[in-house]
Amino acid sequence: MRGIFEIMPLYHPVQIGNLSLSGNLFLAPVAGYSDRAFRSICADCGADFAYTEMVSSEALTRNNEKTELLMRRAPNEKAYAVQIFGGNPETMAAAARIVLEKTTAECIDINGGCPVPKIIKSNAGSALTRDPEHLFKIVSAVVNAVEGKVPVTVKFRLGWDAEHITWKECAEAALKAGVAALTMHGRTRAQGYEGKSDWHALAELVHFVAEKTAGSQKIPVFGSGDAFTPQDAKRMLEETGVDAVMFARGAMGNPFLFTKTREFLTKGTITELPVEERIRAGFRELDLLVQDLGELAACRDARKRFCAYSKGIEGSAALRKEIVVAESVADYRAIFSQYLTPC
């Protein structure tokens, strides 16, 4: 696959419009997870780029305070994207202008892939795969609204279901509207997160975009779906020709996936980390959460995160029983005291 395109190292820089990134390992927009606390830890671990969890365009235009929290930049992020969703082109355009006004994000991404029913009911997310013409209107509105200040990108799925595979029509609509990059999750809306991601379709998308944009500025294609290990990332890059790999569920409780993948792509080795380093990363994330949410809310939110960080540790089942009732930083320190040496 890669032989058809320009030969370059598997780990390499990426250009998204006027945005230059030093590498091609990205953190996906994950609802309820990719807040600035987690993005900060991923940046520490080598993520080259990260997306906020999806932000409602309707909420943004109504000055909802929670949306501003979702869009905050992590202090150590060199670059990040704010992902917005919505079904009304005018509202999406207004939301994009608010993102530019209230953040220093280097990119705005449009969600065309979320399979959650309440998102689809608003004619957003995966609903856009059923109507590529409406996707065109949404993307055009956002592209025009930002006036070239930042690149606009789109993330979408294969299609609505197995009988309605529309990725090609969606890609063509987005390209026509002026996107700077495309990301595809290799599942349909009907699949949700079940079944297998179709990497063959990813490879076809790479070919399709290359043909449609031949002779003009390169539009990169990013792959999402079933990237859980460094080996998965290498295989996706080799088999599909995508310009970057987007980690989602695989990075939950495992931000070291970025460190390991970069090492594997550049050196062919994988260095395993001690349990203590994993747990200390969890506490760094918790500290950032406390700054944003306050201790009680942060500690309750961190339950799912520490369950993920402790996965695979000996005695993790017993740990999880304590984690799911933790309500203070002191609770977590007591739970993990046996894994932390005094500083």
N, C-alpha and C positions, 0 to 999 in steps of 0.2 A: 504493500500500500504506500509506504513512505517513499519508495523509489520513484513514484510518479511525480512527486513534488520535490522542491529544493531539499537537498540533503542537509540536515543540521542535527546537532546533538539532541537527544530526547529532552534534556532539560535545557531550556533556552529562553531568551527574552521574548516578550510579546508586545505588539503595538496595537492599541485600540484607539483608532482615530488619532488624536493628538496626545494620547496618554501612553507613556512608555513604562513598561513593567520589566523588572530584572529577571523574572522567571515565570514559569507556567503551571504553578501549583496553587489552586484557588480554593477558598472556602465558599461553599454554596450558601445562598440565602435559605436558612432553616427556621421556620416559624417556631417561636418559643425557645430558640436556642442561640442563634447567631447575633446576640446582643453585643454591646461593645466589650463587656467583660470577657466573653469567650473569644471574640475576635482578637482581643489584645493578647491572650495566651497563645492563640494560633500564630499571631505575628511573631511572638517571641520564639516560637518553634519553627519558623521559616515559611509561613504562608506568604506567598507573593502578592496576593490580592484577596479581598474578602467583600462579601455583600451583606448588607443588613438584612434582617428578616423583613418580610414584605410589609409595606406601610400603606394604609388605606388612603387613597386620594381624597375620598369624601371626608375622612377624619382630618386630614391635613388642611383642607379648605375651610374646615369648621374650627380651626385652632385648638384641636384636641391636644392636651398636654402630653398624653402618653406617646403620641406619635413623635414628638420632639425628642423624647428619651430614646426611642427606637433608632433615631437617626444620628445620635451623638457619635462622634469620632473617638476611637480609642487613642490614648496619648502616644502610643508607639506605632500607629498605622502610617506607613509611608503613603499609601493610597487605599481608598475604599470606594464602594459603590452603594448608593441608596436604591433599594428596589421598591417600586411603587406598583399598586394594582388598582384597577377600576374599569368600569365599562362605558364611561362617558368621556368622549374625546376632549371636550372643553374642560371638564373637571380634572382630567389627567394633565392637561396643559397647565392649568392653574397650579396643580400640585407640583409639577416640575419646576415652575418658577419659584415656588416656596422653598423647595429643596435647595435651589441655588442661593436663595436669600438667607436661609437659616443654617446651612451647613457649608463645609469646605470639601464636600465629596467631589471626587475627580470623575465620576461617572454616574449616570442614571440608568437603571435597568428596569425593564417592564416585565411584570409577571404574566406569562401566558401559559403557565403550566400547573398552577395549584389545582388539585382535584377535589378540594373540600366543598361540599354542597353549598354552604352559605356564601362562598366566594363566587361560585358558578351562578348562583341566583342573581347576583348583581351584574351578570354578563361579563365577568372578569375571569382571570385565571384560565383554566382549561377550556372555558366556554369560548374563548377566542379561537381555538383550533377548529370550531364548527363553522366559523365565519371569517375566513381570511381577509375579506374585504373590510370587515369591521376592525380587524387587527391592523390593517393598513391605515385606517382613519385614526386609530389610537396612536400608533407609532408616529405618523405624520404630525399629529398635533403636538406631541412631546418634542419631536425633533425641531419643529418650528419654534416652539416656546423657548427652548434653551439657546437658540440662535448661535449654535456652534461653540458655546462656552465650554461645554463638556460633551463627550461622546454619549450617545444613547444606544443601549444594547437591549436585546430581547431574549428571554428564556422561555422555551415552549416544549411541548411533548410531541410524540409521534402523531397523535390525533386523538379523536374522541374515544374510539374503540376499534376493534380489529376490522370492522367493516367500513370504518371511516378514518383512513390513514391520510392525513392532510399536511404532513410536515413540508412537503415540497411547495404546496400552495402558500403555506405560512411563511416559509423562507423567502419565497419570491415577493410576497407582499411586504415583508419587513425590509428586504433589500431595496425595493422600489421606494419605500418611505424614507430611506436614508440611514439605516442603522449602521453602527460601526463594528458590531460583532454579534454573533448568534450563538446561543447555547441551546443544546437539545438534550432533554432527558429521554432516554430510549425506551420509555413505556407510554402506553395510552392513558387517557384519563380513567378508563374503566379498570385498568390494572391497579391503579393507585401505586402502592409500593410492593405489590406482589409480583410473582413471576420473574422473568428474566429481562434485563435491559437489552434492547436490540442494538448491538454495536455495528451490525452490518448496515443498518439504516444510518448510523452516525457516519460511517465511511462514505455512504452514498451522498449524504448532505455535504461532506467536505468536497466531493467531486462537483456536486451541483453548484455550490457557491463559487468554486474556482472557475467553472465554465461561465457562470453568469457575470462574474466581475473581471474576466480576463482583460488585461490592458488598462485596468483602473487600479485604484488603491486597494491593497489586499484587505479583505474582510475576514478576520479570523473566526474559526469555529471552535467552540469549547464543548467537551463531552461531559455528560453527567449520567450517573446510574451505574450501580454495582462496582464502584471504585472503593474498596475497603482495605486494600493492602498496597504496599509499594509494588508488588508483582502485578496487581491489577492495573495500576497506573501505567506501568511500563507496557503492558499488553495493550491497553487502550490506545496509547500513543502509537505503538507499532502497527496495530491492526486497523486503526481507523484514520490515522493521519490528522487527528484533531490537533489544534495548536496548544491547548491546555486541558488539564484534567481538573474537574471540579469535585472536591470531596464534600459529602454531606453527612449521612448517618455514620459513615466510617470514621469521622473525626470526633464524634461525640464521646467525651471522656478519653479521647486519644488524640490530642493535638500534636503529639509526637509523630503522628503519621506524616506530617510535612517534613520533619527532620529526617525521618527514615527514608522517605521516598526520594528526597533530594540526594541523600547519600547513595541510595541504590541506583538511581539514574546516572550519577556521575562517577561512582566508584565500584558499583556492583556488589557492595557489602551492606549489611544492616546491623547496626549496633543496638542491642537491647538495653533498655533503661532499667535501673533498679526501682523497686516498688516505691521507695521513699521519694524518688524524684517525681513519680506520677502523683503521689498524694500531695506533695508540696505545690505542684502546679494547680491542683484543685483548690488549695488554700489561697493561692494568689488570685485565682478566679473569684473565690468567695469574698476576698477583701475588696475587689473591684465592685462586686455586686452590692456589698454593704454600702459603699459610697453612693451608689445610684438609687438603691431601694430602701435603705435602712436595714437594721440587723434582722428583725423578725421576717420581713418579706423576703430578704435575700436568703436567709437560712432555709426557709420553706422552698424557695425556688431551687436552691442548691441540692435538694434531696435527690432529684433525678440525675444531677451532674455527678455527685459523689457515688451514686449507684453505678454510674458508667465508669468513673475513674477506678472503682474498686473491682470491676469485673475481672475475673480470672485470678484474683488474689486468694490465697489459701484462707478459708474461713469466710469468704465473701457473703455467703448466704446469711450467716449470723450478723455480719456487719450491716447488711441491708435492713435487717429488722430494727436496728438502732437508728440507721440513717433516716428512715422514713418518718421518724418522730422527732428528729432534731430540730430545735428552734433557736439555737444560739451558737455563736462561734465556739463558745466553751464546750457545748455539747459535741461539736465535731472534733475538737481537740482531744476530748476524752475518748471518743470512739476510735480515733486513729493514733492514740498516744503510743501504742506498741510499734508503730511503723515509722515514727519520727524521732530522730536523735536530737537532743537538746542543742540549740544553736549557741 
